[in-house]
Amino acid sequence: MSKIVVALGGNALGQSPTEQLDLLKGTAQSLVSLIDKGHEVVVSHGNGPQVGSINLGLNYAAEHKQGPPFPFPECGAMSQAYIGYQMQESLQNELHSRGINKEVVTLVTQVEVAADDPAFNNPTKPIGLFYTKEQADKTMQEKGYTFVEDAGRGYRRVVPSPQPINIVELDSIEMLITHGTLVIAAGGGGIPVVKEDEHYKGVDAVIDKDKTSALLAAHLQSDQLIILTAVDYVYINYGKDNQKALETVSVDEMKQHIADGQFAKGSMLPKVEAALQFLEKKPEGSVLITSLANLGDALDGKVGTVIKN
């Protein structure tokens, strides 16, 4: 029996609760098929569009005197519970339909980052509302936020994206797995926290979910990390006439492709980096990167990029 961590992309889950729930029904079929074949599965997921919607809505309400402002870590926690609830429901229904008696649990997960991570000096991840330059300058003076101009649409607050170093609830995740529970954990890369005098404190940041998933997979000594995205393969020369899908590739080949600048920083590069981080900690493991839509075919070896040493 293999132990597999599956990382779902937040953008692959749709733009609304209805669309997300519909997509998750198909995802649940593929994930339960893994369980049906005897594999042990742990699920993580992104939360980019979802946490953005939550943060946007609550900030809008606060600015119109309809409620208090909510800190970003709390918005991350809400997104973990919202996505996790729909994922739980979909997985429970699929398990029941196949006669599999298995509990499903979403664990709101904190992930420790270093207070001195260089990312805190270079915020890059846009979140929340769009502002005019005047509004951004005023808010920056009042609250100390950092703003950047975003694609000609206005100014948005940016937060850091530090490296994950420790999954706070790891022991609980392992205990639940030992008892046969299907665990959904570390959603959105986890709620970022720093440790101060042995106490955890939430920080305004966004951790890359694939890197947290790789850390989780390594800690759990998983045999495979599956990273699900919007495309069937990792490509080199992507979008060009000589575009080529990568099927089975080595770690060294992937390092060379990174050195050649083949992968975009905002999309495929973090996924490939996460894959290599996992394989560095678990050299005998493998990573599958493919689309959520064709996960079933990927599990049968028909599509997808497999990376291994």
C-alpha positions as CSV (number, residue, x, y, z in Angstrom):
1,M,0.0,0.0,0.0
2,S,1.3,3.4,-1.0
3,K,1.0,6.6,1.0
4,I,0.0,9.5,-1.2
5,V,-0.4,13.3,-0.6
6,V,-2.6,14.9,-3.2
7,A,-2.4,18.7,-3.6
8,L,-5.3,20.3,-5.3
9,G,-4.9,23.8,-6.9
10,G,-7.2,26.5,-5.6
11,N,-7.8,27.8,-9.1
12,A,-8.9,24.3,-10.2
13,L,-11.8,24.5,-7.7
14,G,-13.9,27.1,-9.5
15,Q,-15.0,30.6,-8.7
16,S,-18.1,30.0,-6.7
17,P,-19.4,27.6,-4.0
18,T,-21.7,26.0,-6.5
19,E,-19.0,25.5,-9.1
20,Q,-16.6,24.3,-6.5
21,L,-18.9,21.7,-5.2
22,D,-19.7,20.4,-8.7
23,L,-16.0,20.1,-9.5
24,L,-15.3,18.4,-6.2
25,K,-17.7,15.6,-6.9
26,G,-15.5,14.5,-9.8
27,T,-12.4,15.0,-7.8
28,A,-13.9,12.8,-5.0
29,Q,-14.4,10.0,-7.5
30,S,-10.7,10.0,-8.5
31,L,-9.5,10.3,-4.9
32,V,-11.7,7.5,-3.6
33,S,-10.6,5.3,-6.5
34,L,-7.1,5.6,-5.0
35,I,-8.4,4.5,-1.6
36,D,-10.4,1.7,-3.3
37,K,-7.1,0.4,-4.7
38,G,-5.7,0.2,-1.2
39,H,-3.7,3.5,-1.1
40,E,-3.5,5.8,1.9
41,V,-4.4,9.3,0.9
42,V,-4.0,12.7,2.5
43,V,-5.4,15.7,0.8
44,S,-4.2,19.3,0.7
45,H,-5.4,22.2,-1.4
46,G,-4.9,25.8,-2.6
47,N,-7.1,28.7,-1.6
48,G,-6.1,31.6,-3.8
49,P,-9.5,32.6,-5.3
50,Q,-11.4,31.6,-2.2
51,V,-9.4,33.4,0.4
52,G,-9.4,36.4,-1.9
53,S,-13.2,36.4,-2.0
54,I,-13.4,36.1,1.8
55,N,-10.9,38.9,2.4
56,L,-12.6,41.1,-0.2
57,G,-16.1,40.6,1.2
58,L,-15.1,41.2,4.8
59,N,-13.0,44.2,4.0
60,Y,-15.8,45.7,1.9
61,A,-18.3,45.2,4.9
62,A,-15.8,46.8,7.3
63,E,-15.2,49.8,5.0
64,H,-19.0,50.3,4.9
65,K,-19.4,50.1,8.7
66,Q,-21.1,46.7,8.5
67,G,-18.7,44.8,10.6
68,P,-15.1,44.6,11.9
69,P,-12.1,44.1,9.7
70,F,-10.7,40.6,9.7
71,P,-6.9,39.8,9.8
72,F,-5.6,37.8,6.9
73,P,-4.7,34.7,9.0
74,E,-8.4,34.4,10.1
75,C,-9.5,34.7,6.4
76,G,-7.1,31.8,5.6
77,A,-8.7,29.7,8.4
78,M,-12.2,30.5,7.0
79,S,-11.1,29.3,3.6
80,Q,-9.7,26.1,5.0
81,A,-13.0,25.3,6.6
82,Y,-15.1,26.4,3.6
83,I,-13.2,24.3,1.1
84,G,-12.7,21.5,3.6
85,Y,-16.4,21.2,4.3
86,Q,-17.3,20.8,0.6
87,M,-14.5,18.4,0.1
88,Q,-15.5,16.4,3.1
89,E,-19.1,16.2,2.0
90,S,-18.0,15.1,-1.6
91,L,-15.6,12.5,-0.3
92,Q,-18.1,11.1,2.3
93,N,-20.8,10.7,-0.3
94,E,-18.5,9.0,-2.7
95,L,-17.1,6.7,0.0
96,H,-20.7,5.8,1.1
97,S,-21.7,5.1,-2.5
98,R,-18.9,2.5,-2.7
99,G,-19.6,0.9,0.6
100,I,-16.3,2.1,2.1
101,N,-16.6,2.8,5.9
102,K,-14.1,5.7,6.4
103,E,-14.2,8.9,8.3
104,V,-13.2,12.2,6.6
105,V,-11.9,15.1,8.7
106,T,-10.7,18.7,7.8
107,L,-8.0,19.9,10.1
108,V,-7.5,23.7,10.3
109,T,-3.7,23.7,10.1
110,Q,-1.1,26.2,11.2
111,V,2.3,26.2,9.4
112,E,5.3,27.8,11.0
113,V,7.5,30.2,9.1
114,A,10.7,32.0,10.2
115,A,10.2,35.5,11.5
116,D,13.4,36.5,9.7
117,D,12.5,34.9,6.3
118,P,13.7,37.3,3.6
119,A,10.2,37.2,2.1
120,F,9.0,39.5,4.9
121,N,11.2,42.2,3.4
122,N,9.8,41.7,-0.1
123,P,6.0,41.2,-0.1
124,T,4.9,39.9,-3.5
125,K,1.4,38.3,-3.1
126,P,-1.5,40.6,-4.0
127,I,-4.6,40.2,-1.8
128,G,-7.9,42.0,-1.1
129,L,-9.5,45.1,-2.6
130,F,-8.3,47.4,-5.4
131,Y,-7.6,51.0,-4.3
132,T,-6.8,54.3,-6.0
133,K,-3.3,55.6,-5.5
134,E,-4.7,58.2,-3.0
135,Q,-6.6,55.5,-1.0
136,A,-3.5,53.2,-1.1
137,D,-1.2,56.0,0.2
138,K,-3.7,56.9,3.0
139,T,-4.1,53.2,4.1
140,M,-0.3,52.7,3.9
141,Q,0.2,55.7,6.2
142,E,-2.5,54.6,8.6
143,K,-1.8,50.8,8.8
144,G,1.7,50.4,7.4
145,Y,0.6,48.1,4.6
146,T,2.5,47.7,1.4
147,F,0.7,48.3,-1.9
148,V,1.6,47.7,-5.6
149,E,0.0,48.7,-8.8
150,D,-1.7,45.5,-10.1
151,A,-2.1,45.1,-13.9
152,G,-3.6,48.5,-14.5
153,R,-6.6,47.8,-12.3
154,G,-5.6,49.8,-9.3
155,Y,-3.4,49.3,-6.2
156,R,-3.6,46.2,-4.0
157,R,-2.1,45.3,-0.8
158,V,0.7,42.7,-1.0
159,V,1.8,40.3,1.7
160,P,4.9,38.1,2.0
161,S,5.2,34.5,0.8
162,P,7.7,32.8,3.2
163,Q,9.0,29.3,3.2
164,P,7.1,26.7,5.4
165,I,9.4,25.1,8.0
166,N,7.1,23.2,10.4
167,I,3.5,21.9,10.3
168,V,2.2,22.6,13.8
169,E,-0.6,20.0,13.8
170,L,1.6,17.2,12.3
171,D,1.2,14.9,15.3
172,S,-2.6,15.2,15.1
173,I,-2.5,14.5,11.3
174,E,-0.4,11.4,11.9
175,M,-2.7,10.2,14.7
176,L,-5.8,10.6,12.5
177,I,-4.2,8.7,9.6
178,T,-3.2,5.9,12.0
179,H,-6.8,5.5,13.0
180,G,-7.8,5.2,9.3
181,T,-9.2,8.7,8.8
182,L,-9.0,10.4,5.5
183,V,-7.4,13.8,6.4
184,I,-7.7,17.1,4.6
185,A,-5.0,19.3,5.9
186,A,-2.7,22.3,5.3
187,G,-5.2,24.1,3.1
188,G,-3.9,27.1,1.2
189,G,-0.4,26.3,2.4
190,G,-1.5,26.5,6.0
191,I,-2.2,29.5,8.2
192,P,1.2,31.2,8.6
193,V,2.5,31.6,12.1
194,V,5.7,32.6,13.7
195,K,7.0,31.4,17.1
196,E,7.7,34.1,19.7
197,D,8.9,33.1,23.2
198,E,7.4,29.6,22.5
199,H,4.1,31.1,21.5
200,Y,2.6,31.0,18.0
201,K,1.3,34.2,16.4
202,G,-0.5,34.5,13.1
203,V,1.2,36.7,10.4
204,D,-0.1,38.4,7.2
205,A,1.4,36.1,4.6
206,V,0.6,33.5,2.1
207,I,2.6,30.2,2.0
208,D,2.9,28.4,-1.3
209,K,0.6,25.5,-1.0
210,D,2.7,23.1,-3.1
211,K,5.7,23.7,-0.9
212,T,3.7,23.0,2.2
213,S,2.3,19.9,0.6
214,A,5.8,18.8,-0.2
215,L,6.8,19.3,3.4
216,L,3.8,17.4,4.6
217,A,4.5,14.5,2.2
218,A,8.1,14.3,3.4
219,H,7.2,14.4,7.1
220,L,4.6,11.6,6.5
221,Q,7.2,9.6,4.6
222,S,4.8,9.4,1.6
223,D,5.6,7.4,-1.4
224,Q,4.2,9.9,-3.8
225,L,3.2,13.6,-4.1
226,I,0.5,14.4,-6.6
227,I,0.2,18.0,-7.6
228,L,-3.0,18.8,-9.5
229,T,-3.1,21.9,-11.7
230,A,-4.8,23.2,-14.9
231,V,-2.7,21.4,-17.5
232,D,-2.1,17.7,-18.2
233,Y,1.7,18.0,-18.2
234,V,4.7,20.1,-17.3
235,Y,5.9,21.6,-20.6
236,I,9.1,23.1,-21.8
237,N,8.9,25.9,-24.4
238,Y,5.3,26.4,-23.1
239,G,3.1,28.2,-25.6
240,K,5.7,28.1,-28.4
241,D,5.7,26.2,-31.7
242,N,8.3,23.7,-30.2
243,Q,6.3,23.2,-27.0
244,K,7.0,19.7,-25.5
245,A,5.2,17.8,-22.8
246,L,7.5,16.1,-20.2
247,E,6.4,12.6,-19.4
248,T,8.9,10.8,-17.1
249,V,11.9,13.0,-16.1
250,S,14.7,12.9,-13.6
251,V,15.5,15.4,-10.9
252,D,18.7,16.4,-12.7
253,E,16.7,17.1,-15.9
254,M,14.2,19.2,-14.0
255,K,17.0,21.2,-12.4
256,Q,18.5,21.9,-15.8
257,H,15.1,23.1,-17.1
258,I,14.8,25.4,-14.1
259,A,18.3,26.8,-14.9
260,D,17.2,27.3,-18.5
261,G,14.3,29.5,-17.3
262,Q,11.7,27.1,-18.7
263,F,9.0,27.5,-15.9
264,A,7.1,30.7,-15.1
265,K,7.5,32.0,-11.6
266,G,3.9,32.6,-11.0
267,S,2.6,29.2,-12.2
268,M,4.7,26.1,-12.8
269,L,8.0,27.0,-11.2
270,P,6.7,26.7,-7.6
271,K,5.2,23.3,-8.4
272,V,8.5,21.9,-9.8
273,E,10.5,23.4,-6.9
274,A,8.1,21.7,-4.5
275,A,8.5,18.4,-6.3
276,L,12.3,18.6,-6.0
277,Q,12.0,19.6,-2.3
278,F,10.0,16.5,-1.6
279,L,12.4,14.2,-3.6
280,E,15.4,15.7,-1.8
281,K,13.8,14.5,1.5
282,K,12.4,11.3,0.1
283,P,14.8,10.2,-2.7
284,E,12.9,6.9,-3.4
285,G,9.6,8.8,-3.8
286,S,8.0,10.1,-7.0
287,V,5.9,13.2,-8.0
288,L,3.1,13.3,-10.4
289,I,2.1,16.7,-11.8
290,T,-1.1,16.7,-14.0
291,S,-4.6,18.2,-14.3
292,L,-7.4,17.8,-11.9
293,A,-9.7,17.1,-14.9
294,N,-7.7,14.1,-16.1
295,L,-6.5,12.7,-12.7
296,G,-8.1,9.3,-13.5
297,D,-6.1,8.9,-16.7
298,A,-3.0,10.1,-15.0
299,L,-3.4,7.5,-12.3
300,D,-3.5,4.9,-15.2
301,G,-0.3,6.3,-16.6
302,K,-1.9,7.8,-19.7
303,V,-1.1,11.5,-19.0
304,G,0.9,13.5,-16.6
305,T,4.5,14.4,-15.8
306,V,6.3,12.0,-13.4
307,I,9.5,13.2,-11.7
308,K,11.8,10.8,-9.8
309,N,15.5,10.3,-9.0
